[in-house]
C-alpha cells in the first residue's frame, strides 16, 4: 500500500480547463440540455426570431440569423420532435408563416431513420487526400469557401449557407467522395441532408458577403497568403482569389 501511495505522488496532475471562447463565433453558447432549451426559449418565445427565419437564414455573422440548434441536435441534447411541437404551439399562439414551416423537422418526425437512407447511382468519386485536406483546412484559394471551413475549425459552427456551399465545392468542384465530407461533418457538427446541387462559389460569396465582412472577420489571414488560387483549384476559380474578392470590380 505504501508503494502504491508513493507512486501516485509522482503521477502528473491534469487540470481540465474551460475551452477559450472565440469572439468571432456565431455560436456563443454552451452545451447541455438546459442551454439548448434556453436557446429555443430565446429564439422562439423571447425574441420571435423564428417568425423571420426565412428572411435571415442566409446570414453569416451574429447569433440570431438562424436557430443555432444544430450542435445540440447532433449531440442529442435537443429533440427534433420537441422542436416540432414547439413550432406547432408557436403557430397556434403567435403566428404561422413561411418562416415557421420547416419541412426538415416535419420530415424527421414522419420518416425517422428512413430520412437518411441513401439511394444513388454508382459514381467514380475521387479520394485524393491532398484535395480533401485543402478543403478541410480552408486552403483551396476560394475565399468564401475557405472562410466557412476556417470558421468551423475555429468556432465549431458553420451557417446553413456555408454548409451548402462547402458541400457543393467538395463534390461538384473537387469531385471528392461526399462521404469523406459527411464523416468530417458528423464528427464536427452534424449531417445536413442535401440533394446533389452545384453552387457558383464566387457568386455565392458576392451574393451573401458582398462587402467581404464575413471573410474579413473569420479568415482575415487569407490576405497574407497566396494571392492566386492554388493549382488544385477549379479553373473557373483560378483568377478569383482574395484580390478579386476584395476588389471593386467583381464582374462574373
WOJO-V371710 format. One record per residue. SS is DSSP state (h for helix, s for strand, l for the rest). NEAR is the number of other ideal C-beta (glycine too) atoms within 8 Angstrom. D_LAST is the distance of its C-alpha to the last C-alpha in Angstrom with 2 decimals. Layout:
# WOJO-V371710
[[SS & NEAR & D_LAST] [SS & NEAR & D_LAST]]
This chain:
# WOJO-V371710
[[l & 4 & 75.70] [h & 5 & 76.04] [h & 6 & 74.02] [h & 7 & 71.19] [h & 8 & 71.15] [h & 8 & 71.16] [h & 8 & 68.21] [h & 7 & 66.19] [l & 6 & 66.59] [l & 5 & 64.58] [l & 6 & 61.65] [l & 3 & 58.41] [l & 4 & 57.51] [l & 4 & 53.96] [l & 4 & 52.69] [l & 3 & 49.86] [l & 4 & 47.57] [l & 3 & 45.12] [l & 4 & 41.51] [l & 4 & 39.79] [l & 6 & 37.38] [l & 7 & 33.92] [l & 4 & 33.26] [l & 9 & 29.53] [l & 11 & 30.33] [l & 14 & 29.30] [l & 10 & 32.47] [l & 6 & 35.39] [l & 9 & 37.92] [l & 4 & 40.75] [l & 8 & 41.86] [l & 7 & 44.66] [h & 8 & 45.56] [h & 6 & 46.70] [h & 12 & 43.38] [h & 12 & 41.56] [h & 9 & 43.82] [h & 8 & 43.42] [h & 13 & 39.63] [h & 14 & 40.03] [h & 9 & 42.53] [h & 10 & 40.18] [h & 12 & 37.11] [h & 12 & 39.14] [h & 7 & 42.24] [h & 7 & 41.98] [l & 7 & 38.56] [l & 9 & 37.71] [h & 11 & 34.20] [h & 12 & 34.29] [h & 10 & 34.35] [h & 9 & 30.82] [h & 12 & 29.35] [h & 8 & 26.92] [h & 6 & 25.42] [h & 11 & 25.31] [l & 10 & 24.80] [l & 9 & 21.14] [l & 10 & 22.19] [l & 12 & 22.05] [l & 8 & 24.66] [l & 6 & 28.27] [l & 8 & 31.00] [l & 8 & 31.06] [l & 12 & 27.58] [l & 10 & 28.93] [l & 9 & 32.36] [l & 12 & 32.28] [l & 11 & 34.89] [h & 10 & 33.37] [h & 14 & 35.38] [h & 13 & 38.61] [h & 11 & 38.02] [h & 9 & 37.35] [l & 7 & 40.59] [l & 5 & 42.67] [l & 10 & 43.32] [l & 13 & 42.07] [l & 5 & 42.70] [h & 10 & 40.16] [h & 8 & 43.20] [h & 9 & 44.11] [h & 12 & 40.64] [h & 13 & 40.84] [h & 8 & 44.26] [h & 10 & 43.17] [h & 13 & 40.37] [h & 8 & 42.99] [h & 8 & 45.27] [h & 13 & 42.55] [h & 10 & 41.82] [h & 6 & 45.55] [h & 5 & 46.21] [l & 6 & 43.10] [l & 7 & 40.41] [l & 6 & 38.61] [l & 8 & 35.06] [l & 5 & 31.82] [l & 10 & 31.41] [l & 13 & 34.79] [l & 8 & 34.38] [l & 8 & 33.28] [h & 6 & 33.29] [h & 7 & 33.25] [h & 11 & 36.55] [h & 10 & 38.08] [h & 9 & 37.22] [h & 12 & 38.52] [h & 10 & 41.82] [h & 6 & 42.18] [h & 8 & 41.23] [h & 7 & 42.00] [h & 6 & 41.42] [h & 6 & 40.52] [h & 9 & 37.08] [h & 7 & 36.29] [l & 6 & 37.77] [l & 4 & 35.37] [l & 3 & 35.21] [l & 5 & 32.77] [l & 3 & 32.85] [l & 4 & 33.51] [l & 5 & 30.30] [l & 4 & 30.56] [l & 10 & 28.75] [s & 9 & 28.12] [l & 8 & 30.19] [l & 8 & 29.07] [h & 6 & 30.23] [h & 7 & 28.27] [h & 11 & 24.96] [h & 12 & 26.47] [h & 9 & 27.66] [h & 11 & 24.31] [h & 16 & 22.90] [h & 8 & 26.03] [l & 9 & 26.13] [l & 13 & 22.52] [l & 8 & 22.06] [l & 15 & 19.12] [l & 11 & 17.00] [l & 15 & 14.27] [h & 13 & 15.23] [h & 16 & 14.97] [h & 14 & 16.77] [h & 14 & 19.29] [h & 15 & 20.09] [h & 16 & 21.14] [h & 14 & 23.41] [h & 12 & 24.89] [h & 15 & 25.64] [h & 13 & 27.50] [h & 8 & 29.44] [h & 10 & 30.37] [h & 11 & 31.22] [l & 9 & 31.77] [l & 13 & 29.31] [l & 10 & 25.78] [l & 13 & 24.31] [h & 9 & 23.89] [h & 12 & 20.11] [h & 12 & 20.21] [h & 14 & 22.60] [h & 12 & 20.57] [h & 14 & 17.51] [h & 14 & 19.68] [h & 12 & 21.67] [h & 13 & 18.76] [h & 15 & 17.63] [h & 13 & 21.31] [h & 14 & 21.94] [h & 11 & 18.83] [h & 11 & 17.13] [l & 15 & 20.36] [l & 7 & 22.68] [s & 15 & 25.29] [l & 9 & 28.17] [h & 10 & 27.41] [h & 7 & 31.00] [h & 11 & 30.39] [h & 14 & 27.95] [h & 9 & 30.30] [h & 8 & 33.19] [h & 9 & 31.48] [h & 12 & 30.43] [h & 10 & 33.90] [h & 5 & 35.39] [h & 7 & 33.24] [l & 12 & 32.34] [l & 9 & 32.67] [l & 7 & 31.64] [l & 9 & 28.94] [l & 6 & 29.33] [l & 8 & 26.05] [l & 3 & 25.40] [l & 6 & 23.32] [l & 8 & 19.74] [l & 7 & 16.42] [l & 11 & 13.73] [l & 7 & 10.08] [h & 14 & 11.09] [h & 13 & 8.06] [h & 9 & 7.44] [h & 12 & 11.22] [h & 13 & 11.56] [h & 10 & 9.71] [h & 6 & 11.72] [h & 11 & 14.92] [l & 12 & 15.02] [l & 6 & 12.94] [l & 4 & 15.61] [l & 10 & 16.14] [h & 9 & 19.70] [h & 12 & 19.98] [h & 16 & 18.84] [h & 8 & 21.10] [h & 8 & 23.95] [h & 12 & 23.92] [l & 12 & 22.72] [h & 8 & 23.33] [h & 6 & 24.57] [h & 11 & 21.15] [h & 7 & 20.98] [h & 4 & 24.19] [l & 6 & 23.08] [l & 7 & 21.31] [l & 5 & 18.41] [l & 8 & 16.69] [l & 12 & 16.30] [l & 10 & 19.66] [l & 3 & 20.42] [l & 8 & 20.63] [l & 10 & 17.01] [l & 7 & 15.17] [h & 4 & 13.74] [h & 6 & 10.17] [h & 15 & 10.59] [l & 9 & 12.82] [l & 7 & 11.09] [l & 10 & 9.52] [l & 14 & 12.93] [h & 11 & 14.69] [h & 7 & 14.17] [h & 10 & 10.39] [h & 13 & 11.14] [h & 7 & 13.77] [l & 7 & 12.44] [l & 3 & 12.42] [l & 4 & 9.33] [l & 8 & 6.24] [l & 3 & 3.78] [l & 6 & 0.00]]
